[in-house]
């Protein structure tokens, strides 16, 4: 395929050289004449292991070249990959000016360049951009009729390249993500990256845009978490690196998809108390662990958000399905659902609760004491069946996927359904009032 790569920094240079090495005809574009001259001479414009050799081979084969002229790159181009910088603005916002200039340059070039056979050009953003950029910035540039013979589709295909091992990451990415609504663009991008041994995730543009931010935020969080753990344990004479070495061997919970699903707040007998204990250790050792402290604050915001959603709905009768801190247990210690019920009752809402596992008379010890202290009037709130909990309910707050609860929910079809854990299936998601996780 013929591909144009706009921007010859780390992402653009690796992308251009990597595609050329797999047989595509690639023209790189940059406003920096020095970068263009370096690549044209077979040298990498950036320092990246293995890239110099890849570029030298691409230039020697004639499959890779560079120019400062967008028109030259767009001549019969089937795919245009936008790989320009998106730095932070003065207030932390993403500066899209380079993207906008690149898109305008492509649009202008189409009036002069010849279209490819078939006429379809996929303009694909590779740069990291906020969700909505494709809809609000990229697509409008090509909404009006472009030059004769050209059909333009837009897409987002985020890169996952780490500086220092960008070439290796290009050929062995964690995943390939194609965000577009245009079937032709999907086909072209699958052809462009057919050499990768990974299936393409076909998603909407905003999901593709958001994914890169989620990945980078998580990577940053991991670094901060490891350093905070080290600060706390250092005062106790603990080798935190050894702790984290063993920590990383747990692929069931620690290095795993576990807990990485948007949903309701955490609770239970372990996480809240152990986090508080770490807070105390940090204060006792006079060290700062803002991430750990913020974890509790952020968890509280999840509960508050649900309360706010109920208030905003303007409804007054609430049916809750599930009260324990997670499904298939009767443990209500520090359950966020208990906290939620307490707040709603305190605000005057008519609340009815059904839990498929919880039998208050069978609770003992701290579990019983916690529930009694938080909801002393539980007996009048509990419903014997999910149907009775939902009878007349304007809002359903669901934190169980037990079949009787789901069937009652489908039959009742309340005006507002908030799926707190995102565990319900498509049949419930089809309800008119359904709001899943990530509302």
ABEGO torsion letter per residue (X at the ends): XBBBBBEABAAAAAAAAAAAAAGBBBBBBBABAAAAAAAAAGBBABBBBGAAAAAAAAAAAGABBBBABAAAAABGBABBBBABBBBBBAAGBBBAAAAAAAAAAAAAAAAABBBBBGGBBBBBBABBBBBGAAAAAAAAAAABBBBBGBBBBBBBBBBBBBBGAAAAAAABBABBBBBBABAAAAAAAAAAAAABABBBBBBBAAAAAAAAAAAAAAAAAAAAAAAAAAAAAAAAGBBAAAAAAAAAABAAAABBABGABBBBBBBEAAAAAAAAAAAAAAAAAGBBBAAAAAAAAAAAAAAAAAAAAAAAAGBABBBBBEABABBGBABABGBAAAAAAAAAAAAGBBBBBBBAABBAAABBEAAAAAAAAABAAAAAABBABAAAAABGBABBBBABABAAAAAAAAAAGBABBBBAAGABBAAAAABAABBBBGX
